[in-house]
């Protein structure tokens, strides 16, 4: 791994979790506990000061009167950011190493409340991590979490006790399945290896009657562009080629981004032959670091899919490398985006590890300031506030990933007819329930690029 400023050079994507939460034990705790002594804190803050002045994208606009005295490392880092920067952040060493390896200790929960459009405050499973306790217990997308340790979830949310209860090492959970039946599960958090490819399918006329008999629509639910898990997505795409798919749906609604090397490799499987060898993405740095600008080219392979159009499912957690996939494929092929407004992160970070000479498993901090923008071949990266989908729809948490799930169904019908269906009725799908919105939890999503 190339070292810059005596730290790792890594591009990393980050998104806040909004209404969808990846619940694990490694979420960054704010940083104050990491200050060991005043001397250590001053040394770390000096390191932060120097790297920001050299590599931060807005280095020439940083506040000039910030003092180190009396600030934690995290507070000092935050005080250096410009007002428009909602992306830069830092994490502790434990969180960084969990992200690197994909190994975490949790139940495998990913949940949301379908408040937008459906006006439903109940809590549903969006997906579960493979190999997790929930997956082994058979829990799937669409199940409603109704009780924790016998207490109604709505009561826990109203009393601001939800996270305290759901994060206990062991607990009893009550779910209502998609068929309306209930099940109680006694589970304990375990350590497991997560995956980046959560689901692959091929949809046919049996799943959507409007599809032609010859149609084979490939589908991949992809949740992180992780370099350590690249073989998963390459294997999945190669299988799509072997199965002779005619169309492709790339589900990035829960993908917060990640490694631009992996993103570029995937583009080589998706872009048409006319794009082979052409620029996919260019990293554009601040004026003082223009020598660091670098372009990545599209490289097709024997297993590349022969597509002229791609469907990408989006949502508020679609960020960074996921948005680059949309932005950077668009000059070469038709990209139909279906779902929600994306997060809005057209830029990337370098990760600086501290202490500088420590082994990665022994670091105390990882600092992630914005250092470049990700431009497509037309020089565009104009989505600070997100990418508006061509067909705006809402996450359908009442169905598992199938031809009945609204976003997938919309893609299948457009493939078949050239038109998107009307939005589903809210009352016919789920009775509206009153309640309280979960407080949002800040967290990180994504991976990195290694040089």
C-alpha positions in Angstrom: 0.0 0.0 0.0 1.4 3.4 -1.0 2.0 5.7 2.0 1.4 9.5 1.8 2.1 11.8 4.6 3.2 8.7 6.5 -0.4 7.5 6.4 -2.5 5.2 4.2 -3.8 6.7 1.0 -7.3 5.4 0.7 -10.5 6.8 -0.9 -13.4 6.1 1.3 -17.1 6.8 1.1 -19.3 7.8 3.9 -23.1 8.4 4.3 -25.3 9.0 7.3 -27.8 6.2 7.8 -31.0 8.3 7.5 -33.9 6.0 8.2 -32.0 2.8 7.5 -29.6 1.6 10.1 -26.7 -0.9 10.1 -26.8 -1.9 13.7 -23.5 -3.2 15.0 -21.1 -2.8 17.9 -18.5 -0.9 16.0 -20.2 2.5 15.3 -17.8 5.4 16.1 -18.4 6.7 19.6 -17.4 10.3 19.0 -13.7 10.3 19.9 -13.5 11.8 23.4 -12.7 8.5 25.0 -9.8 8.1 22.6 -7.8 11.0 24.0 -5.3 9.2 26.3 -3.3 12.2 27.7 -3.0 15.8 26.9 0.4 15.2 25.3 -0.9 12.4 23.1 -3.9 14.5 22.1 -1.7 17.4 21.1 0.5 15.2 19.0 -2.6 13.7 17.2 -4.1 17.2 16.6 -0.8 18.4 15.2 -0.9 15.5 12.7 -4.5 16.4 11.8 -3.6 20.1 11.3 -0.7 19.2 8.9 -2.6 16.7 6.8 -5.6 19.0 6.4 -3.5 21.9 5.3 -1.9 19.7 2.6 -4.6 17.4 1.3 -8.0 18.8 2.3 -10.0 19.7 -0.8 -10.9 23.1 0.7 -7.6 23.7 2.4 -7.5 27.3 1.3 -10.9 28.0 2.9 -10.4 26.4 6.3 -11.0 28.5 9.4 -7.9 30.4 10.4 -8.4 31.0 14.1 -9.0 27.5 15.4 -7.1 26.5 18.5 -6.2 23.0 19.8 -6.4 23.8 23.5 -9.4 22.3 25.3 -10.7 20.3 22.3 -10.9 16.6 21.9 -9.3 15.1 18.8 -12.7 14.7 17.2 -13.8 18.3 18.1 -10.6 19.7 16.7 -11.0 17.7 13.4 -14.6 18.9 13.1 -13.6 22.6 13.8 -11.3 22.6 10.7 -14.0 21.6 8.2 -15.7 24.2 6.0 -19.4 24.8 6.4 -20.4 23.1 3.1 -18.5 19.9 4.0 -21.0 17.4 5.3 -18.9 14.4 4.2 -15.5 14.5 6.0 -15.2 12.6 9.3 -13.0 10.3 11.4 -13.4 7.0 13.2 -11.6 5.0 15.9 -9.3 2.1 15.1 -11.8 -0.6 16.0 -14.4 0.8 13.6 -11.8 1.1 10.8 -10.6 -2.5 11.2 -14.1 -3.8 11.3 -14.8 -2.0 8.0 -11.6 -3.4 6.5 -12.3 -7.0 7.3 -16.1 -7.1 7.0 -16.1 -9.0 10.3 -18.4 -7.6 13.0 -20.3 -8.7 16.1 -24.0 -8.1 15.7 -27.4 -9.7 15.0 -27.2 -8.7 11.4 -30.1 -6.1 11.5 -30.8 -3.6 8.8 -34.1 -1.8 9.5 -36.3 1.1 8.4 -39.6 2.8 8.9 -41.6 3.4 5.7 -42.8 6.8 6.7 -42.3 8.6 3.4 -45.4 8.0 1.2 -46.6 5.0 3.2 -46.9 7.0 6.5 -46.1 3.9 8.4 -44.0 4.2 11.6 -43.6 0.4 12.2 -40.1 -1.1 11.9 -39.3 -3.5 9.1 -36.3 -5.5 8.0 -34.7 -4.1 4.8 -32.2 -7.0 4.5 -30.1 -9.1 6.8 -26.4 -9.8 6.7 -25.5 -13.3 5.4 -24.0 -15.6 8.1 -25.6 -13.5 10.8 -27.8 -14.8 13.6 -30.9 -13.3 11.9 -30.0 -15.0 8.6 -29.5 -18.3 10.3 -32.9 -17.9 12.0 -34.6 -17.4 8.6 -35.5 -13.7 9.0 -36.0 -12.0 5.7 -36.8 -8.6 4.2 -40.4 -7.5 4.9 -40.6 -9.0 8.4 -41.9 -6.4 11.0 -40.1 -6.2 14.3 -43.0 -5.8 16.8 -41.5 -6.5 20.2 -38.1 -6.6 21.9 -38.0 -8.6 25.2 -41.8 -8.5 25.3 -42.1 -4.7 25.0 -43.8 -3.2 22.0 -41.3 -1.5 19.6 -43.5 1.6 19.3 -43.3 2.0 23.1 -39.5 1.6 23.1 -39.2 4.3 20.3 -41.5 6.7 22.1 -39.4 6.3 25.3 -36.2 6.6 23.4 -35.1 3.1 24.6 -35.1 1.3 21.2 -31.3 1.3 20.7 -30.5 0.4 24.3 -32.7 -2.7 23.9 -31.8 -3.8 20.4 -28.1 -3.6 21.0 -28.0 -5.9 24.0 -25.8 -8.9 23.5 -28.7 -11.3 23.8 -32.4 -10.7 23.5 -35.8 -12.0 22.5 -37.3 -10.6 19.4 -40.9 -10.9 18.1 -41.5 -10.6 14.3 -44.6 -10.5 12.2 -43.8 -12.4 9.0 -45.0 -11.3 5.5 -47.8 -13.9 5.7 -49.1 -12.2 8.9 -48.0 -14.9 11.4 -45.7 -14.1 14.4 -42.6 -15.8 15.6 -40.4 -15.2 18.7 -36.6 -15.7 18.4 -34.1 -15.8 21.3 -30.8 -14.6 19.7 -27.3 -13.6 20.7 -24.9 -11.4 18.8 -22.1 -13.3 17.1 -19.0 -12.4 15.2 -19.4 -13.2 11.5 -18.0 -12.3 8.0 -20.4 -10.0 6.1 -20.8 -10.0 2.3 -21.1 -7.4 -0.3 -23.3 -9.3 -2.7 -26.5 -10.0 -0.7 -28.7 -11.5 -3.4 -28.6 -12.6 -7.0 -31.5 -13.6 -9.2 -32.7 -14.0 -12.8 -36.3 -12.8 -13.4 -38.4 -14.3 -16.2 -42.0 -14.2 -17.4 -42.8 -16.4 -14.4 -42.0 -13.4 -12.1 -43.5 -10.7 -14.3 -46.2 -11.8 -16.8 -45.5 -8.8 -19.0 -42.0 -10.0 -19.8 -41.4 -11.8 -23.0 -40.8 -15.6 -22.8 -37.2 -15.1 -23.9 -36.4 -12.3 -21.4 -33.9 -13.1 -18.7 -33.4 -10.1 -16.3 -30.4 -10.3 -14.1 -30.6 -8.8 -10.6 -27.9 -8.2 -8.0 -28.4 -6.6 -4.6 -25.0 -5.0 -3.9 -24.3 -3.3 -0.5 -20.6 -2.2 -0.5 -17.8 -1.7 -3.0 -15.3 -3.5 -0.8 -11.9 -4.4 -2.2 -11.6 -7.4 0.1 -14.9 -8.8 -1.3 -14.3 -8.0 -5.0 -14.4 -11.7 -6.0 -18.1 -11.8 -4.9 -19.3 -9.2 -7.3 -17.1 -10.4 -10.2 -18.4 -14.0 -9.7 -22.0 -12.7 -9.6 -21.5 -10.7 -12.9 -19.7 -13.7 -14.5 -22.7 -15.9 -13.6 -25.0 -13.4 -15.2 -23.0 -13.7 -18.4 -23.2 -17.5 -18.3 -26.9 -17.4 -17.7 -27.4 -15.3 -20.8 -29.2 -12.4 -19.3 -30.9 -9.9 -21.7 -31.3 -7.1 -19.2 -29.8 -6.1 -15.8 -31.0 -4.5 -12.6 -28.3 -3.3 -10.2 -29.8 -2.7 -6.8 -27.7 -0.1 -5.0 -30.4 1.3 -2.7 -28.4 0.4 0.4 -24.9 0.8 -1.0 -23.0 3.7 0.5 -20.2 3.4 -1.9 -16.5 2.5 -1.6 -13.5 1.4 -3.5 -13.2 3.2 -6.9 -11.0 0.5 -8.2 -13.8 -2.0 -7.6 -16.3 0.4 -9.1 -14.2 0.7 -12.2 -13.8 -3.0 -12.5 -17.5 -3.5 -12.3 -18.0 -0.8 -15.0 -15.9 -3.0 -17.3 -18.6 -5.7 -17.0 -21.5 -3.3 -17.5 -20.4 -0.7 -20.1 -21.0 -1.4 -23.8 -18.2 -2.3 -26.2 -18.0 1.3 -27.5 -16.8 2.4 -24.0 -13.9 0.0 -23.8 -10.6 1.9 -23.1 -12.4 5.2 -22.4 -12.3 7.2 -19.2 -14.6 6.1 -16.5 -13.8 8.5 -13.7 -11.2 11.2 -13.0 -10.1 12.2 -9.5 -9.9 16.0 -9.4 -7.9 17.4 -6.4 -7.4 20.9 -5.0 -5.1 23.4 -6.9 -2.1 22.6 -4.7 -2.4 18.8 -5.5 -3.3 18.8 -9.2 -0.4 16.5 -9.8 -2.4 13.8 -7.9 -5.2 13.9 -10.5 -5.8 10.5 -11.9 -8.2 8.9 -14.4 -9.5 5.3 -14.4 -10.4 3.7 -17.7 -13.1 1.1 -18.6 -11.6 -2.3 -19.3 -14.1 -4.9 -20.7 -13.4 -8.6 -20.3 -14.6 -11.8 -22.1 -17.4 -12.0 -19.5 -18.6 -8.4 -19.9 -22.4 -8.1 -20.4 -23.6 -6.9 -23.7 -25.9 -4.1 -22.4 -27.0 -0.9 -24.0 -29.2 0.0 -21.0 -29.0 -0.6 -17.2 -31.5 -0.2 -14.4 -30.1 1.1 -11.1 -32.3 1.1 -8.0 -31.5 4.0 -5.7 -32.3 5.4 -2.3 -31.1 7.9 0.3 -28.2 5.6 1.2 -27.0 5.3 -2.4 -23.8 7.3 -2.1 -20.2 7.9 -3.4 -19.0 5.0 -5.6 -22.7 4.0 -6.2 -23.4 7.5 -7.5 -20.2 7.4 -9.5 -21.5 4.3 -11.2 -24.5 6.2 -12.3 -22.7 9.4 -13.2 -19.8 7.8 -15.0 -21.8 5.2 -17.0 -24.2 7.8 -18.2 -22.0 9.2 -21.0 -21.8 5.7 -22.6 -25.2 4.0 -22.1 -28.8 4.6 -21.0 -29.0 4.5 -17.2 -32.5 4.2 -15.8 -32.6 5.2 -12.2 -35.5 4.0 -10.2 -36.3 4.7 -6.5 -35.3 7.6 -4.2 -33.1 10.6 -4.4 -29.5 9.5 -3.7 -27.4 10.8 -0.8 -25.2 13.3 -2.8 -21.5 12.5 -2.5 -19.6 13.3 -5.7 -16.3 13.3 -3.9 -13.9 11.0 -2.1 -11.5 10.8 0.9 -8.0 9.7 1.6 -7.8 7.8 4.9 -4.9 8.8 7.2 -4.1 6.3 9.9 -2.7 7.2 13.3 -0.2 6.4 14.8 1.5 6.6 11.5 3.9 3.7 11.8 1.5 1.4 13.7 0.1 -1.8 12.1 -3.4 -1.2 10.9 -4.8 -3.5 13.6 -3.2 -1.3 16.2 -4.2 2.2 15.1 -6.1 4.6 17.3 -7.7 6.7 14.6 -8.6 7.0 10.9 -9.1 10.5 9.5 -11.2 10.8 6.3 -11.1 14.4 4.9 -12.5 15.1 1.4 -9.6 15.3 -0.9 -11.0 15.1 -4.5 -14.1 15.1 -6.7 -15.1 12.2 -8.9 -15.6 13.6 -12.4 -17.1 11.6 -15.3 -15.7 11.7 -18.8 -17.7 14.8 -19.5 -16.2 16.6 -16.5 -19.4 16.4 -14.5 -19.9 15.8 -10.8 -22.8 18.1 -10.1 -24.8 16.2 -7.6 -23.9 17.5 -4.2 -27.5 17.2 -3.2 -28.0 13.8 -4.8 -29.1 12.4 -8.1 -32.8 12.6 -8.9 -34.1 9.3 -10.2 -35.9 9.1 -13.5 -38.7 7.2 -11.9 -39.2 8.3 -8.3 -40.6 5.6 -6.0 -40.5 4.5 -2.4 -38.8 1.6 -0.7 -41.4 -1.2 -0.5 -40.7 -2.9 2.8 -43.8 -5.1 2.7 -42.3 -7.6 0.2 -39.1 -9.6 0.0 -36.8 -9.1 -3.0 -39.1 -10.4 -5.7 -41.2 -9.5 -8.7 -43.8 -8.2 -6.2 -41.5 -5.7 -4.5 -42.4 -2.3 -6.0 -39.0 -1.1 -7.2 -38.1 -4.4 -8.8 -41.5 -4.7 -10.3 -41.2 -1.2 -11.8 -38.0 -2.1 -13.5 -39.4 -5.3 -14.8 -42.5 -3.6 -16.2 -40.4 -0.9 -17.9 -38.2 -3.5 -19.5 -41.3 -5.3 -20.8 -43.4 -2.3 -21.8 -41.3 0.9 -21.9 -43.5 2.4 -19.2 -43.4 2.5 -15.4 -46.4 1.4 -13.4 -48.3 3.7 -11.1 -47.2 3.9 -7.5 -48.9 1.3 -5.2 -51.8 2.3 -3.1 -50.9 2.8 0.5 -54.1 1.6 2.2 -54.2 -1.6 0.1 -50.6 -2.4 1.0 -50.5 -1.6 4.7 -52.8 0.0 7.1 -51.4 3.4 8.2 -50.1 3.3 11.7 -49.4 6.4 13.9 -46.1 6.5 15.8 -42.8 8.2 16.4 -39.8 8.3 14.1 -36.7 6.7 15.3 -33.9 9.2 16.0 -31.3 8.9 13.3 -28.0 7.2 14.2 -24.8 8.5 12.5 -22.7 5.7 11.0 -20.3 4.9 8.2 -20.8 3.0 5.1 -18.3 2.2 2.4 -14.8 0.9 1.6 -11.7 2.3 0.0 -9.2 2.5 -2.8 -5.6 1.4 -2.2 -2.7 2.6 -4.2 
